[in-house]
Amino acid sequence: MASTSGGAADYLVADLRTVFGERLRSVCVYGPHADGPGATGPITCLALVASVTSVDLDACGRAVHSWHRHGLATPLILPE
């Protein structure tokens, strides 16, 4: 993953840790950005969490605009 992608992904992980805390299990980049430098378009990520509540989804919804400004697609969030 290119260094700019890494910075954006780190930003996403920090936000998801704030929302899910210890329930955040894993965040994975997939798609073109996972193959290395040179990819274009938003960075696609999947977040695996222990559980998801409506409060979590509201918190993520408030962060979406910021994620998009950082070149991130809205992450796919899946419970274990």
Summary of the structure (lengths in Angstrom):
residues: 80
radius of gyration: 12.1
end to end distance: 25.4
largest distance: 36.3
contacts: 222
relative contact order: 0.25
helix: 51%
strand: 24%
